[in-house]
Each structure stands twice: as structure tokens, then as C-alpha cells.
Amino acid sequence: MRLDKYLKVSRIIKRRTIAKEVADKGRIKVNGILAKSSTDLKINDELEIQFGQKVLKVKVLAMTETTKKQDAEKMYQILSEIKND
């Protein structure tokens, strides 16, 4: 599954266009490597996403084409959330 679509379906980022923009600005790493919005994700990949002053690290647990809001959090595990001051 494409990185931008996964971020939207898992609700880590609300809109696919925003997910694409964040990825293409070099703010997302997959397994430590800078990723583009078209990067193909697999289960057990680790994502590092930079949101302004916050860095979120998550592990991909599941992939589905669509999901309900209450099930979206089951698609990933938060490894760490660091706020830079």
C-alpha cells in the first residue's frame, strides 16, 4: 500500500493530500530511509513522521483498504512520541 494512502486510512494524517505533501517535503522516514508519498509499505515497517515540533514513530501492524474510525488505531503501534522544544 502507498505511504500516503496508509497514513490516511490509518488516520495518522486526516487527508491524503496532506499526507502526500508531508512525505514529499522529506518529513517521513520508512525504516530510517527518507520516503516519498508513493513508497510501498509492508507490515512491520517503522515510520518516523515529523509534525512541526513533534516526531512520531509508529510500527505498521495491519493494512486494509478501508477502516472504521474505532479500528484505525489497530493498524499501527506507537513506538515513541517526542516533542522538540
Phi and psi restraints in degrees (range 20) as a CNS / XPLOR table:
assign (resid 1 and name C) (resid 2 and name N)
       (resid 2 and name CA) (resid 2 and name C) 1.0 -64.2 20.0 2
assign (resid 2 and name N) (resid 2 and name CA)
       (resid 2 and name C) (resid 3 and name N) 1.0 146.7 20.0 2
assign (resid 2 and name C) (resid 3 and name N)
       (resid 3 and name CA) (resid 3 and name C) 1.0 -56.7 20.0 2
assign (resid 3 and name N) (resid 3 and name CA)
       (resid 3 and name C) (resid 4 and name N) 1.0 -49.0 20.0 2
assign (resid 3 and name C) (resid 4 and name N)
       (resid 4 and name CA) (resid 4 and name C) 1.0 -63.2 20.0 2
assign (resid 4 and name N) (resid 4 and name CA)
       (resid 4 and name C) (resid 5 and name N) 1.0 -38.3 20.0 2
assign (resid 4 and name C) (resid 5 and name N)
       (resid 5 and name CA) (resid 5 and name C) 1.0 -68.6 20.0 2
assign (resid 5 and name N) (resid 5 and name CA)
       (resid 5 and name C) (resid 6 and name N) 1.0 -41.1 20.0 2
assign (resid 5 and name C) (resid 6 and name N)
       (resid 6 and name CA) (resid 6 and name C) 1.0 -60.8 20.0 2
assign (resid 6 and name N) (resid 6 and name CA)
       (resid 6 and name C) (resid 7 and name N) 1.0 -44.3 20.0 2
assign (resid 6 and name C) (resid 7 and name N)
       (resid 7 and name CA) (resid 7 and name C) 1.0 -61.3 20.0 2
assign (resid 7 and name N) (resid 7 and name CA)
       (resid 7 and name C) (resid 8 and name N) 1.0 -37.4 20.0 2
assign (resid 7 and name C) (resid 8 and name N)
       (resid 8 and name CA) (resid 8 and name C) 1.0 -72.6 20.0 2
assign (resid 8 and name N) (resid 8 and name CA)
       (resid 8 and name C) (resid 9 and name N) 1.0 -49.2 20.0 2
assign (resid 8 and name C) (resid 9 and name N)
       (resid 9 and name CA) (resid 9 and name C) 1.0 -62.6 20.0 2
assign (resid 9 and name N) (resid 9 and name CA)
       (resid 9 and name C) (resid 10 and name N) 1.0 -39.1 20.0 2
assign (resid 9 and name C) (resid 10 and name N)
       (resid 10 and name CA) (resid 10 and name C) 1.0 -79.3 20.0 2
assign (resid 10 and name N) (resid 10 and name CA)
       (resid 10 and name C) (resid 11 and name N) 1.0 -7.0 20.0 2
assign (resid 10 and name C) (resid 11 and name N)
       (resid 11 and name CA) (resid 11 and name C) 1.0 64.3 20.0 2
assign (resid 11 and name N) (resid 11 and name CA)
       (resid 11 and name C) (resid 12 and name N) 1.0 25.0 20.0 2
assign (resid 11 and name C) (resid 12 and name N)
       (resid 12 and name CA) (resid 12 and name C) 1.0 -69.6 20.0 2
assign (resid 12 and name N) (resid 12 and name CA)
       (resid 12 and name C) (resid 13 and name N) 1.0 -40.1 20.0 2
assign (resid 12 and name C) (resid 13 and name N)
       (resid 13 and name CA) (resid 13 and name C) 1.0 -124.5 20.0 2
assign (resid 13 and name N) (resid 13 and name CA)
       (resid 13 and name C) (resid 14 and name N) 1.0 134.5 20.0 2
assign (resid 13 and name C) (resid 14 and name N)
       (resid 14 and name CA) (resid 14 and name C) 1.0 -67.0 20.0 2
assign (resid 14 and name N) (resid 14 and name CA)
       (resid 14 and name C) (resid 15 and name N) 1.0 -36.8 20.0 2
assign (resid 14 and name C) (resid 15 and name N)
       (resid 15 and name CA) (resid 15 and name C) 1.0 -123.8 20.0 2
assign (resid 15 and name N) (resid 15 and name CA)
       (resid 15 and name C) (resid 16 and name N) 1.0 143.4 20.0 2
assign (resid 15 and name C) (resid 16 and name N)
       (resid 16 and name CA) (resid 16 and name C) 1.0 -65.0 20.0 2
assign (resid 16 and name N) (resid 16 and name CA)
       (resid 16 and name C) (resid 17 and name N) 1.0 -35.8 20.0 2
assign (resid 16 and name C) (resid 17 and name N)
       (resid 17 and name CA) (resid 17 and name C) 1.0 -64.5 20.0 2
assign (resid 17 and name N) (resid 17 and name CA)
       (resid 17 and name C) (resid 18 and name N) 1.0 -37.9 20.0 2
assign (resid 17 and name C) (resid 18 and name N)
       (resid 18 and name CA) (resid 18 and name C) 1.0 -68.3 20.0 2
assign (resid 18 and name N) (resid 18 and name CA)
       (resid 18 and name C) (resid 19 and name N) 1.0 -42.3 20.0 2
assign (resid 18 and name C) (resid 19 and name N)
       (resid 19 and name CA) (resid 19 and name C) 1.0 -60.0 20.0 2
assign (resid 19 and name N) (resid 19 and name CA)
       (resid 19 and name C) (resid 20 and name N) 1.0 -42.2 20.0 2
assign (resid 19 and name C) (resid 20 and name N)
       (resid 20 and name CA) (resid 20 and name C) 1.0 -63.5 20.0 2
assign (resid 20 and name N) (resid 20 and name CA)
       (resid 20 and name C) (resid 21 and name N) 1.0 -44.7 20.0 2
assign (resid 20 and name C) (resid 21 and name N)
       (resid 21 and name CA) (resid 21 and name C) 1.0 -62.2 20.0 2
assign (resid 21 and name N) (resid 21 and name CA)
       (resid 21 and name C) (resid 22 and name N) 1.0 -45.9 20.0 2
assign (resid 21 and name C) (resid 22 and name N)
       (resid 22 and name CA) (resid 22 and name C) 1.0 -61.7 20.0 2
assign (resid 22 and name N) (resid 22 and name CA)
       (resid 22 and name C) (resid 23 and name N) 1.0 -45.2 20.0 2
assign (resid 22 and name C) (resid 23 and name N)
       (resid 23 and name CA) (resid 23 and name C) 1.0 -64.2 20.0 2
assign (resid 23 and name N) (resid 23 and name CA)
       (resid 23 and name C) (resid 24 and name N) 1.0 -44.5 20.0 2
assign (resid 23 and name C) (resid 24 and name N)
       (resid 24 and name CA) (resid 24 and name C) 1.0 -72.1 20.0 2
assign (resid 24 and name N) (resid 24 and name CA)
       (resid 24 and name C) (resid 25 and name N) 1.0 -13.7 20.0 2
assign (resid 24 and name C) (resid 25 and name N)
       (resid 25 and name CA) (resid 25 and name C) 1.0 -89.7 20.0 2
assign (resid 25 and name N) (resid 25 and name CA)
       (resid 25 and name C) (resid 26 and name N) 1.0 3.9 20.0 2
assign (resid 25 and name C) (resid 26 and name N)
       (resid 26 and name CA) (resid 26 and name C) 1.0 78.8 20.0 2
assign (resid 26 and name N) (resid 26 and name CA)
       (resid 26 and name C) (resid 27 and name N) 1.0 30.9 20.0 2
assign (resid 26 and name C) (resid 27 and name N)
       (resid 27 and name CA) (resid 27 and name C) 1.0 -103.8 20.0 2
assign (resid 27 and name N) (resid 27 and name CA)
       (resid 27 and name C) (resid 28 and name N) 1.0 5.8 20.0 2
assign (resid 27 and name C) (resid 28 and name N)
       (resid 28 and name CA) (resid 28 and name C) 1.0 -128.4 20.0 2
assign (resid 28 and name N) (resid 28 and name CA)
       (resid 28 and name C) (resid 29 and name N) 1.0 133.4 20.0 2
assign (resid 28 and name C) (resid 29 and name N)
       (resid 29 and name CA) (resid 29 and name C) 1.0 -118.1 20.0 2
assign (resid 29 and name N) (resid 29 and name CA)
       (resid 29 and name C) (resid 30 and name N) 1.0 140.3 20.0 2
assign (resid 29 and name C) (resid 30 and name N)
       (resid 30 and name CA) (resid 30 and name C) 1.0 -115.1 20.0 2
assign (resid 30 and name N) (resid 30 and name CA)
       (resid 30 and name C) (resid 31 and name N) 1.0 117.6 20.0 2
assign (resid 30 and name C) (resid 31 and name N)
       (resid 31 and name CA) (resid 31 and name C) 1.0 53.4 20.0 2
assign (resid 31 and name N) (resid 31 and name CA)
       (resid 31 and name C) (resid 32 and name N) 1.0 39.3 20.0 2
assign (resid 31 and name C) (resid 32 and name N)
       (resid 32 and name CA) (resid 32 and name C) 1.0 83.1 20.0 2
assign (resid 32 and name N) (resid 32 and name CA)
       (resid 32 and name C) (resid 33 and name N) 1.0 -0.4 20.0 2
assign (resid 32 and name C) (resid 33 and name N)
       (resid 33 and name CA) (resid 33 and name C) 1.0 -111.6 20.0 2
assign (resid 33 and name N) (resid 33 and name CA)
       (resid 33 and name C) (resid 34 and name N) 1.0 133.1 20.0 2
assign (resid 33 and name C) (resid 34 and name N)
       (resid 34 and name CA) (resid 34 and name C) 1.0 -54.3 20.0 2
assign (resid 34 and name N) (resid 34 and name CA)
       (resid 34 and name C) (resid 35 and name N) 1.0 132.3 20.0 2
assign (resid 34 and name C) (resid 35 and name N)
       (resid 35 and name CA) (resid 35 and name C) 1.0 -118.2 20.0 2
assign (resid 35 and name N) (resid 35 and name CA)
       (resid 35 and name C) (resid 36 and name N) 1.0 152.0 20.0 2
assign (resid 35 and name C) (resid 36 and name N)
       (resid 36 and name CA) (resid 36 and name C) 1.0 -103.1 20.0 2
assign (resid 36 and name N) (resid 36 and name CA)
       (resid 36 and name C) (resid 37 and name N) 1.0 169.2 20.0 2
assign (resid 36 and name C) (resid 37 and name N)
       (resid 37 and name CA) (resid 37 and name C) 1.0 -62.9 20.0 2
assign (resid 37 and name N) (resid 37 and name CA)
       (resid 37 and name C) (resid 38 and name N) 1.0 -24.6 20.0 2
assign (resid 37 and name C) (resid 38 and name N)
       (resid 38 and name CA) (resid 38 and name C) 1.0 -89.2 20.0 2
assign (resid 38 and name N) (resid 38 and name CA)
       (resid 38 and name C) (resid 39 and name N) 1.0 0.4 20.0 2
assign (resid 38 and name C) (resid 39 and name N)
       (resid 39 and name CA) (resid 39 and name C) 1.0 -57.7 20.0 2
assign (resid 39 and name N) (resid 39 and name CA)
       (resid 39 and name C) (resid 40 and name N) 1.0 133.9 20.0 2
assign (resid 39 and name C) (resid 40 and name N)
       (resid 40 and name CA) (resid 40 and name C) 1.0 -85.0 20.0 2
assign (resid 40 and name N) (resid 40 and name CA)
       (resid 40 and name C) (resid 41 and name N) 1.0 120.9 20.0 2
assign (resid 40 and name C) (resid 41 and name N)
       (resid 41 and name CA) (resid 41 and name C) 1.0 -93.3 20.0 2
assign (resid 41 and name N) (resid 41 and name CA)
       (resid 41 and name C) (resid 42 and name N) 1.0 151.2 20.0 2
assign (resid 41 and name C) (resid 42 and name N)
       (resid 42 and name CA) (resid 42 and name C) 1.0 -129.0 20.0 2
assign (resid 42 and name N) (resid 42 and name CA)
       (resid 42 and name C) (resid 43 and name N) 1.0 162.0 20.0 2
assign (resid 42 and name C) (resid 43 and name N)
       (resid 43 and name CA) (resid 43 and name C) 1.0 -62.9 20.0 2
assign (resid 43 and name N) (resid 43 and name CA)
       (resid 43 and name C) (resid 44 and name N) 1.0 141.3 20.0 2
assign (resid 43 and name C) (resid 44 and name N)
       (resid 44 and name CA) (resid 44 and name C) 1.0 81.2 20.0 2
assign (resid 44 and name N) (resid 44 and name CA)
       (resid 44 and name C) (resid 45 and name N) 1.0 1.3 20.0 2
assign (resid 44 and name C) (resid 45 and name N)
       (resid 45 and name CA) (resid 45 and name C) 1.0 -67.5 20.0 2
assign (resid 45 and name N) (resid 45 and name CA)
       (resid 45 and name C) (resid 46 and name N) 1.0 148.1 20.0 2
assign (resid 45 and name C) (resid 46 and name N)
       (resid 46 and name CA) (resid 46 and name C) 1.0 -109.7 20.0 2
assign (resid 46 and name N) (resid 46 and name CA)
       (resid 46 and name C) (resid 47 and name N) 1.0 128.8 20.0 2
assign (resid 46 and name C) (resid 47 and name N)
       (resid 47 and name CA) (resid 47 and name C) 1.0 -107.2 20.0 2
assign (resid 47 and name N) (resid 47 and name CA)
       (resid 47 and name C) (resid 48 and name N) 1.0 140.2 20.0 2
assign (resid 47 and name C) (resid 48 and name N)
       (resid 48 and name CA) (resid 48 and name C) 1.0 -123.2 20.0 2
assign (resid 48 and name N) (resid 48 and name CA)
       (resid 48 and name C) (resid 49 and name N) 1.0 113.6 20.0 2
assign (resid 48 and name C) (resid 49 and name N)
       (resid 49 and name CA) (resid 49 and name C) 1.0 -116.5 20.0 2
assign (resid 49 and name N) (resid 49 and name CA)
       (resid 49 and name C) (resid 50 and name N) 1.0 128.5 20.0 2
assign (resid 49 and name C) (resid 50 and name N)
       (resid 50 and name CA) (resid 50 and name C) 1.0 -101.0 20.0 2
assign (resid 50 and name N) (resid 50 and name CA)
       (resid 50 and name C) (resid 51 and name N) 1.0 115.7 20.0 2
assign (resid 50 and name C) (resid 51 and name N)
       (resid 51 and name CA) (resid 51 and name C) 1.0 -110.6 20.0 2
assign (resid 51 and name N) (resid 51 and name CA)
       (resid 51 and name C) (resid 52 and name N) 1.0 95.1 20.0 2
assign (resid 51 and name C) (resid 52 and name N)
       (resid 52 and name CA) (resid 52 and name C) 1.0 54.3 20.0 2
assign (resid 52 and name N) (resid 52 and name CA)
       (resid 52 and name C) (resid 53 and name N) 1.0 -109.1 20.0 2
assign (resid 52 and name C) (resid 53 and name N)
       (resid 53 and name CA) (resid 53 and name C) 1.0 -92.6 20.0 2
assign (resid 53 and name N) (resid 53 and name CA)
       (resid 53 and name C) (resid 54 and name N) 1.0 3.7 20.0 2
assign (resid 53 and name C) (resid 54 and name N)
       (resid 54 and name CA) (resid 54 and name C) 1.0 -118.5 20.0 2
assign (resid 54 and name N) (resid 54 and name CA)
       (resid 54 and name C) (resid 55 and name N) 1.0 139.8 20.0 2
assign (resid 54 and name C) (resid 55 and name N)
       (resid 55 and name CA) (resid 55 and name C) 1.0 -118.3 20.0 2
assign (resid 55 and name N) (resid 55 and name CA)
       (resid 55 and name C) (resid 56 and name N) 1.0 122.2 20.0 2
assign (resid 55 and name C) (resid 56 and name N)
       (resid 56 and name CA) (resid 56 and name C) 1.0 -111.0 20.0 2
assign (resid 56 and name N) (resid 56 and name CA)
       (resid 56 and name C) (resid 57 and name N) 1.0 126.8 20.0 2
assign (resid 56 and name C) (resid 57 and name N)
       (resid 57 and name CA) (resid 57 and name C) 1.0 -112.3 20.0 2
assign (resid 57 and name N) (resid 57 and name CA)
       (resid 57 and name C) (resid 58 and name N) 1.0 126.2 20.0 2
assign (resid 57 and name C) (resid 58 and name N)
       (resid 58 and name CA) (resid 58 and name C) 1.0 -133.1 20.0 2
assign (resid 58 and name N) (resid 58 and name CA)
       (resid 58 and name C) (resid 59 and name N) 1.0 156.2 20.0 2
assign (resid 58 and name C) (resid 59 and name N)
       (resid 59 and name CA) (resid 59 and name C) 1.0 -113.3 20.0 2
assign (resid 59 and name N) (resid 59 and name CA)
       (resid 59 and name C) (resid 60 and name N) 1.0 132.6 20.0 2
assign (resid 59 and name C) (resid 60 and name N)
       (resid 60 and name CA) (resid 60 and name C) 1.0 -75.2 20.0 2
assign (resid 60 and name N) (resid 60 and name CA)
       (resid 60 and name C) (resid 61 and name N) 1.0 120.3 20.0 2
assign (resid 60 and name C) (resid 61 and name N)
       (resid 61 and name CA) (resid 61 and name C) 1.0 -104.3 20.0 2
assign (resid 61 and name N) (resid 61 and name CA)
       (resid 61 and name C) (resid 62 and name N) 1.0 -31.2 20.0 2
assign (resid 61 and name C) (resid 62 and name N)
       (resid 62 and name CA) (resid 62 and name C) 1.0 -153.2 20.0 2
assign (resid 62 and name N) (resid 62 and name CA)
       (resid 62 and name C) (resid 63 and name N) 1.0 158.3 20.0 2
assign (resid 62 and name C) (resid 63 and name N)
       (resid 63 and name CA) (resid 63 and name C) 1.0 -134.7 20.0 2
assign (resid 63 and name N) (resid 63 and name CA)
       (resid 63 and name C) (resid 64 and name N) 1.0 125.5 20.0 2
assign (resid 63 and name C) (resid 64 and name N)
       (resid 64 and name CA) (resid 64 and name C) 1.0 -137.1 20.0 2
assign (resid 64 and name N) (resid 64 and name CA)
       (resid 64 and name C) (resid 65 and name N) 1.0 151.3 20.0 2
assign (resid 64 and name C) (resid 65 and name N)
       (resid 65 and name CA) (resid 65 and name C) 1.0 -67.9 20.0 2
assign (resid 65 and name N) (resid 65 and name CA)
       (resid 65 and name C) (resid 66 and name N) 1.0 -35.2 20.0 2
assign (resid 65 and name C) (resid 66 and name N)
       (resid 66 and name CA) (resid 66 and name C) 1.0 -140.3 20.0 2
assign (resid 66 and name N) (resid 66 and name CA)
       (resid 66 and name C) (resid 67 and name N) 1.0 157.6 20.0 2
assign (resid 66 and name C) (resid 67 and name N)
       (resid 67 and name CA) (resid 67 and name C) 1.0 -154.6 20.0 2
assign (resid 67 and name N) (resid 67 and name CA)
       (resid 67 and name C) (resid 68 and name N) 1.0 155.3 20.0 2
assign (resid 67 and name C) (resid 68 and name N)
       (resid 68 and name CA) (resid 68 and name C) 1.0 -82.2 20.0 2
assign (resid 68 and name N) (resid 68 and name CA)
       (resid 68 and name C) (resid 69 and name N) 1.0 156.3 20.0 2
assign (resid 68 and name C) (resid 69 and name N)
       (resid 69 and name CA) (resid 69 and name C) 1.0 -54.8 20.0 2
assign (resid 69 and name N) (resid 69 and name CA)
       (resid 69 and name C) (resid 70 and name N) 1.0 -44.1 20.0 2
assign (resid 69 and name C) (resid 70 and name N)
       (resid 70 and name CA) (resid 70 and name C) 1.0 -70.9 20.0 2
assign (resid 70 and name N) (resid 70 and name CA)
       (resid 70 and name C) (resid 71 and name N) 1.0 -19.5 20.0 2
assign (resid 70 and name C) (resid 71 and name N)
       (resid 71 and name CA) (resid 71 and name C) 1.0 -96.0 20.0 2
assign (resid 71 and name N) (resid 71 and name CA)
       (resid 71 and name C) (resid 72 and name N) 1.0 -9.1 20.0 2
assign (resid 71 and name C) (resid 72 and name N)
       (resid 72 and name CA) (resid 72 and name C) 1.0 -61.0 20.0 2
assign (resid 72 and name N) (resid 72 and name CA)
       (resid 72 and name C) (resid 73 and name N) 1.0 -37.4 20.0 2
assign (resid 72 and name C) (resid 73 and name N)
       (resid 73 and name CA) (resid 73 and name C) 1.0 -68.6 20.0 2
assign (resid 73 and name N) (resid 73 and name CA)
       (resid 73 and name C) (resid 74 and name N) 1.0 -15.8 20.0 2
assign (resid 73 and name C) (resid 74 and name N)
       (resid 74 and name CA) (resid 74 and name C) 1.0 -77.7 20.0 2
assign (resid 74 and name N) (resid 74 and name CA)
       (resid 74 and name C) (resid 75 and name N) 1.0 -8.7 20.0 2
assign (resid 74 and name C) (resid 75 and name N)
       (resid 75 and name CA) (resid 75 and name C) 1.0 -81.3 20.0 2
assign (resid 75 and name N) (resid 75 and name CA)
       (resid 75 and name C) (resid 76 and name N) 1.0 -14.7 20.0 2
assign (resid 75 and name C) (resid 76 and name N)
       (resid 76 and name CA) (resid 76 and name C) 1.0 -148.7 20.0 2
assign (resid 76 and name N) (resid 76 and name CA)
       (resid 76 and name C) (resid 77 and name N) 1.0 162.8 20.0 2
assign (resid 76 and name C) (resid 77 and name N)
       (resid 77 and name CA) (resid 77 and name C) 1.0 -123.1 20.0 2
assign (resid 77 and name N) (resid 77 and name CA)
       (resid 77 and name C) (resid 78 and name N) 1.0 129.2 20.0 2
assign (resid 77 and name C) (resid 78 and name N)
       (resid 78 and name CA) (resid 78 and name C) 1.0 -77.5 20.0 2
assign (resid 78 and name N) (resid 78 and name CA)
       (resid 78 and name C) (resid 79 and name N) 1.0 121.4 20.0 2
assign (resid 78 and name C) (resid 79 and name N)
       (resid 79 and name CA) (resid 79 and name C) 1.0 -89.4 20.0 2
assign (resid 79 and name N) (resid 79 and name CA)
       (resid 79 and name C) (resid 80 and name N) 1.0 -41.1 20.0 2
assign (resid 79 and name C) (resid 80 and name N)
       (resid 80 and name CA) (resid 80 and name C) 1.0 -162.0 20.0 2
assign (resid 80 and name N) (resid 80 and name CA)
       (resid 80 and name C) (resid 81 and name N) 1.0 157.8 20.0 2
assign (resid 80 and name C) (resid 81 and name N)
       (resid 81 and name CA) (resid 81 and name C) 1.0 -140.9 20.0 2
assign (resid 81 and name N) (resid 81 and name CA)
       (resid 81 and name C) (resid 82 and name N) 1.0 108.5 20.0 2
assign (resid 81 and name C) (resid 82 and name N)
       (resid 82 and name CA) (resid 82 and name C) 1.0 -114.2 20.0 2
assign (resid 82 and name N) (resid 82 and name CA)
       (resid 82 and name C) (resid 83 and name N) 1.0 130.6 20.0 2
assign (resid 82 and name C) (resid 83 and name N)
       (resid 83 and name CA) (resid 83 and name C) 1.0 -103.3 20.0 2
assign (resid 83 and name N) (resid 83 and name CA)
       (resid 83 and name C) (resid 84 and name N) 1.0 124.0 20.0 2
assign (resid 83 and name C) (resid 84 and name N)
       (resid 84 and name CA) (resid 84 and name C) 1.0 -93.5 20.0 2
assign (resid 84 and name N) (resid 84 and name CA)
       (resid 84 and name C) (resid 85 and name N) 1.0 127.7 20.0 2
